[in-house]
Amino acid sequence: MPDRVKQWVMHLVEVCKALLARVRARFGLIDHGMKTQERYTVEQGNVFAASLTYRTVLALVPVIMVAFAIGGYVLASRPDVIASMQQSIVNSVPGDLGTQLNKIMTSAIESRATVGVIGLLAAAFTGIGWMTALRGALTQMWGGQPERNAVLSKVFDLGMFLLLGLAFLVTVAISALGDGRLLRPILSWVGLSGEGWVPYVVKIIAYVVSISASTVLFTVVLSKIPLVDLPFRRALIPGLVVAVVFEVVKAGAGIYFSSVTSSPAGVAFGPILGLMVISYLAARILLYASAWCATAAANEELQIPDQADATPPPVRLSPVYDVHPMPDPKTVLAGVGVGAIVGYLWRARRRDERLGP
């Protein structure tokens, strides 16, 4: 009986494999998706996503320091705002804790220059590491890691990190233009604020603008960050898909953060846990998109052989001939002399033996 069950299970597995093969042969999109999953698994996408999550959280620390320094410079020129914030802290957190928070805020404003310099240096250092990890992860989805110059690669990664940060700021600015809070005054100015359909149009415009800006950003990431010469247009559709999925993730993140901040425990641990989960999801989405681009039939010639694990070329051994050099003339003469002396002594001894006493 167990043998029959085993045979039945093996037969069922073979039938499923044959059915899956026919489905993949008929539907190219499903076949492409299966190849993407296989590439992601073989190239250890989850490991790279976890590494990117760690480096993303680590890189946010100096960015927050720079933000605090900028805020310190802004608040230093607005003492009225500082007084209002201090009063708000006292009202919200009465007692010694409120006083302590006011001292911390005052100390941060006074040391804004030091915090800013340290933050910039740390941001440059962690930014290089983050860009190196991102480039390595996206490139690995293309099959391997090409050899790079140790010094020039760091300089290049720092430049790409700055350009990517600039592109991100531009994307945020463009997305902000589609924010309903900015569009409502414009609609009110043109006399459309009282229309019932206006809020829905504003929300649609906001999503379209945000997705369009994110599409450009993610297309640049997928085509320019990996060490492959991928044309921009070939990464446009994956960039659009990533942008749409990322909007869904952002919507879920907004719901999550609004729910965890309603309790003291959630305020303490919720934001950092949510940040790690969102960073991990974003990393996986990008890696899947890179694997999708790498497994496309049009990009077959762009595959990268892993030079780190490549088999070294065969070693050719030339035959070795053992050739004795000519003897030294002095050695030859010394040998001849010794032989002559030995021969003379031997003949003299033989002559003495024949003559006898």
C-alpha positions as CSV (number, residue, x, y, z in Angstrom):
1,M,0.0,0.0,0.0
2,P,2.7,2.6,0.8
3,D,4.4,1.9,-2.5
4,R,1.1,2.5,-4.4
5,V,0.7,5.8,-2.5
6,K,4.2,6.8,-3.3
7,Q,3.7,6.0,-7.0
8,W,0.5,7.9,-7.1
9,V,2.1,11.0,-5.5
10,M,5.0,10.8,-7.9
11,H,2.6,10.5,-10.8
12,L,0.7,13.5,-9.6
13,V,3.9,15.5,-9.3
14,E,4.8,14.6,-12.9
15,V,1.4,15.6,-14.1
16,C,1.6,18.9,-12.3
17,K,5.1,19.5,-13.8
18,A,3.8,18.7,-17.3
19,L,0.8,21.0,-16.8
20,L,3.1,23.8,-15.6
21,A,5.4,23.4,-18.5
22,R,2.5,23.6,-20.9
23,V,1.2,26.7,-19.2
24,R,4.6,28.4,-19.3
25,A,5.0,27.5,-22.9
26,R,1.6,29.0,-23.8
27,F,1.6,32.1,-21.6
28,G,4.8,34.1,-21.9
29,L,3.9,36.4,-18.9
30,I,3.6,33.5,-16.6
31,D,6.9,32.0,-17.9
32,H,8.6,35.3,-17.3
33,G,7.2,35.5,-13.8
34,M,8.5,32.0,-13.0
35,K,11.9,32.9,-14.4
36,T,11.9,36.0,-12.2
37,Q,11.1,34.0,-9.1
38,E,13.8,31.4,-10.0
39,R,16.4,34.1,-10.6
40,Y,15.5,35.9,-7.3
41,T,15.8,32.6,-5.4
42,V,19.0,31.4,-7.0
43,E,20.7,34.8,-6.5
44,Q,19.6,34.9,-2.8
45,G,17.3,37.9,-3.1
46,N,16.0,37.7,0.5
47,V,19.6,37.9,1.8
48,F,20.3,41.0,-0.2
49,A,16.9,42.5,0.9
50,A,17.8,42.0,4.5
51,S,21.2,43.6,4.0
52,L,19.6,46.6,2.3
53,T,17.1,47.0,5.2
54,Y,19.9,47.1,7.7
55,R,21.9,49.7,5.7
56,T,18.8,51.8,5.1
57,V,18.0,52.1,8.8
58,L,21.7,52.8,9.5
59,A,21.9,55.5,6.9
60,L,18.8,57.3,8.2
61,V,20.7,58.2,11.5
62,P,23.1,60.8,9.9
63,V,20.2,62.0,7.7
64,I,18.2,62.7,10.8
65,M,21.2,64.5,12.3
66,V,21.5,66.8,9.3
67,A,17.8,67.4,9.5
68,F,18.1,68.4,13.1
69,A,21.0,70.7,12.3
70,I,18.9,72.4,9.5
71,G,16.0,72.7,11.9
72,G,18.4,74.2,14.5
73,Y,19.5,76.9,12.1
74,V,15.9,77.7,11.2
75,L,14.8,77.8,14.8
76,A,17.8,79.9,15.9
77,S,16.5,82.8,13.8
78,R,12.9,82.4,15.1
79,P,13.0,82.8,18.9
80,D,9.2,83.2,18.9
81,V,8.8,79.7,17.4
82,I,11.2,78.3,20.0
83,A,9.2,79.9,22.8
84,S,6.0,78.5,21.4
85,M,7.5,75.0,21.1
86,Q,8.8,75.2,24.7
87,Q,5.4,76.2,26.0
88,S,3.8,73.3,24.0
89,I,6.2,70.9,25.5
90,V,5.5,72.2,29.0
91,N,1.7,71.9,28.4
92,S,2.0,68.4,26.9
93,V,4.7,67.0,29.3
94,P,4.4,68.7,32.6
95,G,6.9,68.4,35.4
96,D,10.6,67.6,35.3
97,L,10.4,65.7,32.1
98,G,9.1,68.7,30.2
99,T,11.9,70.8,31.6
100,Q,14.4,68.2,30.6
101,L,13.0,68.0,27.0
102,N,13.3,71.8,26.8
103,K,17.0,71.6,27.8
104,I,17.6,68.9,25.2
105,M,16.0,71.0,22.5
106,T,18.0,74.1,23.5
107,S,21.2,72.1,23.6
108,A,20.5,70.7,20.1
109,I,19.9,74.2,18.7
110,E,23.1,75.5,20.3
111,S,25.2,72.6,18.9
112,R,23.7,72.7,15.4
113,A,27.0,73.3,13.7
114,T,28.7,70.3,15.3
115,V,25.7,68.0,14.7
116,G,25.5,69.1,11.1
117,V,29.2,68.5,10.3
118,I,29.2,65.1,12.0
119,G,26.0,64.2,10.3
120,L,27.3,65.2,6.8
121,L,30.5,63.1,7.3
122,A,28.5,60.2,8.6
123,A,26.0,60.5,5.8
124,A,28.8,60.4,3.2
125,F,30.3,57.3,4.8
126,T,27.0,55.4,5.3
127,G,25.7,56.7,1.9
128,I,28.7,55.0,0.1
129,G,28.0,51.8,1.9
130,W,24.3,51.9,1.1
131,M,24.9,52.7,-2.5
132,T,27.4,49.9,-2.8
133,A,25.0,47.4,-1.2
134,L,22.1,48.6,-3.5
135,R,24.3,48.4,-6.6
136,G,25.6,45.0,-5.6
137,A,22.1,43.6,-4.9
138,L,20.6,44.9,-8.1
139,T,23.6,43.7,-10.2
140,Q,23.5,40.2,-8.6
141,M,20.1,39.7,-10.1
142,W,21.8,39.9,-13.5
143,G,23.9,36.9,-12.7
144,G,27.1,38.0,-10.9
145,Q,29.4,40.7,-9.8
146,P,32.0,42.2,-12.3
147,E,35.4,43.3,-11.0
148,R,35.6,47.0,-10.0
149,N,38.4,49.3,-9.0
150,A,38.4,49.6,-5.2
151,V,39.0,53.3,-5.1
152,L,37.2,54.6,-8.2
153,S,34.1,52.5,-7.3
154,K,33.7,54.3,-4.0
155,V,34.0,57.7,-5.6
156,F,31.5,56.6,-8.3
157,D,29.1,55.3,-5.6
158,L,29.3,58.5,-3.7
159,G,28.4,60.5,-6.8
160,M,25.5,58.2,-7.6
161,F,24.3,58.4,-4.0
162,L,24.2,62.2,-4.3
163,L,22.5,62.1,-7.6
164,L,19.9,59.6,-6.4
165,G,19.3,61.8,-3.3
166,L,18.8,64.8,-5.6
167,A,16.4,62.8,-7.8
168,F,14.5,61.7,-4.7
169,L,14.1,65.3,-3.5
170,V,12.8,66.3,-7.0
171,T,10.4,63.4,-6.9
172,V,9.1,64.4,-3.5
173,A,8.7,68.0,-4.7
174,I,6.7,66.8,-7.8
175,S,4.6,64.6,-5.6
176,A,3.9,67.5,-3.3
177,L,2.5,69.4,-6.2
178,G,-0.2,66.8,-6.5
179,D,-1.1,67.0,-2.8
180,G,-4.7,67.9,-2.3
181,R,-3.8,70.5,0.3
182,L,-1.9,72.5,-2.4
183,L,-4.4,71.9,-5.1
184,R,-7.5,73.1,-3.1
185,P,-6.4,76.7,-2.8
186,I,-5.7,76.7,-6.6
187,L,-9.2,75.3,-7.3
188,S,-10.7,77.8,-4.9
189,W,-8.9,80.6,-6.7
190,V,-10.4,79.5,-10.0
191,G,-13.9,79.1,-8.4
192,L,-14.2,75.3,-8.4
193,S,-14.0,74.6,-4.7
194,G,-17.7,74.3,-4.3
195,E,-18.2,71.5,-6.9
196,G,-18.9,68.1,-5.6
197,W,-16.7,66.2,-8.0
198,V,-13.6,68.4,-7.2
199,P,-12.3,66.3,-4.2
200,Y,-12.3,63.1,-6.3
201,V,-10.5,64.8,-9.1
202,V,-8.0,66.3,-6.7
203,K,-7.3,62.8,-5.3
204,I,-6.9,61.3,-8.7
205,I,-4.5,64.0,-9.8
206,A,-2.5,63.5,-6.6
207,Y,-2.1,59.8,-7.3
208,V,-1.3,60.3,-11.0
209,V,1.4,62.9,-10.2
210,S,2.9,60.8,-7.4
211,I,3.0,57.6,-9.5
212,S,4.5,59.5,-12.5
213,A,7.3,60.9,-10.4
214,S,8.0,57.6,-8.7
215,T,8.0,55.8,-12.1
216,V,10.8,58.1,-13.3
217,L,12.8,57.6,-10.1
218,F,12.4,53.7,-10.1
219,T,13.2,53.5,-13.8
220,V,16.4,55.4,-13.2
221,V,17.3,53.1,-10.3
222,L,16.6,49.9,-12.3
223,S,18.5,51.0,-15.4
224,K,21.4,53.1,-14.1
225,I,22.3,51.6,-10.7
226,P,23.1,48.0,-11.8
227,L,26.4,47.5,-13.6
228,V,24.7,46.7,-16.9
229,D,24.0,48.9,-19.9
230,L,20.2,48.6,-19.7
231,P,18.3,51.1,-21.9
232,F,16.0,53.4,-20.0
233,R,12.9,52.4,-22.1
234,R,13.4,48.7,-21.2
235,A,13.1,49.5,-17.5
236,L,10.1,51.8,-17.9
237,I,7.3,49.2,-17.5
238,P,9.0,47.6,-14.4
239,G,9.5,51.1,-13.0
240,L,5.8,51.8,-13.4
241,V,4.8,48.6,-11.7
242,V,7.2,49.3,-8.8
243,A,5.8,52.8,-8.5
244,V,2.2,51.5,-8.3
245,V,3.1,48.8,-5.7
246,F,5.1,51.3,-3.8
247,E,2.0,53.6,-3.5
248,V,0.1,50.7,-2.1
249,V,2.9,50.1,0.4
250,K,2.9,53.8,1.4
251,A,-0.9,53.7,1.9
252,G,-0.5,50.7,4.2
253,A,2.4,52.4,6.0
254,G,0.2,55.4,6.7
255,I,-2.5,53.3,8.2
256,Y,0.1,51.4,10.3
257,F,1.8,54.5,11.7
258,S,-1.5,56.1,12.5
259,S,-2.6,53.0,14.5
260,V,0.7,52.4,16.4
261,T,1.1,55.9,17.6
262,S,-2.1,55.7,19.6
263,S,-0.5,53.9,22.5
264,P,2.7,54.5,24.5
265,A,4.2,51.1,23.6
266,G,3.4,51.7,19.9
267,V,5.1,55.1,20.0
268,A,8.2,53.6,21.5
269,F,8.6,50.6,19.2
270,G,6.1,50.9,16.4
271,P,7.9,53.4,14.2
272,I,11.2,51.6,14.1
273,L,9.6,48.2,13.5
274,G,7.4,49.8,10.8
275,L,10.4,51.4,9.2
276,M,12.3,48.1,9.0
277,V,9.3,46.2,7.5
278,I,8.7,48.9,4.9
279,S,12.4,49.1,4.0
280,Y,12.4,45.3,3.6
281,L,9.4,45.3,1.4
282,A,10.8,48.1,-0.7
283,A,14.1,46.2,-1.1
284,R,12.3,43.1,-2.2
285,I,10.1,45.0,-4.6
286,L,13.2,46.5,-6.2
287,L,15.1,43.2,-6.4
288,Y,12.1,41.4,-8.0
289,A,11.9,44.2,-10.6
290,S,15.6,43.9,-11.3
291,A,15.2,40.1,-11.7
292,W,12.3,40.7,-14.0
293,C,14.5,43.0,-16.2
294,A,17.3,40.5,-16.1
295,T,15.2,37.5,-17.2
296,A,13.5,39.4,-20.1
297,A,14.3,37.9,-23.5
298,A,15.4,41.2,-24.9
299,N,18.1,41.5,-22.2
300,E,19.6,38.1,-22.6
301,E,22.9,39.6,-24.0
302,L,23.3,41.8,-20.9
303,Q,23.8,38.9,-18.4
304,I,26.9,39.2,-16.2
305,P,29.1,36.2,-15.6
306,D,30.2,36.2,-11.9
307,Q,33.9,36.9,-12.2
308,A,34.4,36.2,-8.5
309,D,33.2,32.6,-8.9
310,A,34.4,32.1,-12.5
311,T,36.5,29.1,-13.3
312,P,40.1,30.2,-13.8
313,P,41.6,29.6,-17.3
314,P,43.5,26.3,-17.7
315,V,47.2,26.5,-16.8
316,R,49.5,25.4,-19.6
317,L,52.7,23.8,-18.5
318,S,55.7,23.9,-20.8
319,P,58.0,20.8,-20.9
320,V,61.2,21.2,-18.8
321,Y,64.4,20.0,-20.2
322,D,67.2,19.1,-17.8
323,V,70.3,20.4,-19.5
324,H,73.7,20.1,-17.8
325,P,75.9,23.1,-18.4
326,M,79.5,22.7,-19.7
327,P,82.0,22.0,-16.8
328,D,84.2,24.7,-15.6
329,P,87.7,24.7,-17.3
330,K,89.5,25.0,-13.9
331,T,87.6,22.0,-12.6
332,V,88.6,20.0,-15.7
333,L,92.3,20.9,-15.3
334,A,92.3,20.1,-11.6
335,G,90.7,16.7,-12.4
336,V,93.3,16.0,-15.1
337,G,96.1,17.0,-12.7
338,V,94.8,14.7,-9.9
339,G,94.4,11.9,-12.4
340,A,98.0,12.3,-13.7
341,I,99.4,12.3,-10.2
342,V,97.4,9.2,-9.2
343,G,98.5,7.4,-12.4
344,Y,102.2,8.3,-11.9
345,L,102.1,7.0,-8.3
346,W,100.3,3.8,-9.4
347,R,102.9,3.2,-12.2
348,A,105.8,3.8,-9.8
349,R,104.4,1.4,-7.3
350,R,104.0,-1.3,-10.0
351,R,107.6,-0.7,-11.2
352,D,109.0,-1.1,-7.6
353,E,107.0,-4.4,-7.2
354,R,108.5,-5.8,-10.4
355,L,112.1,-4.9,-9.5
356,G,111.8,-6.4,-6.0
357,P,114.3,-6.2,-3.1
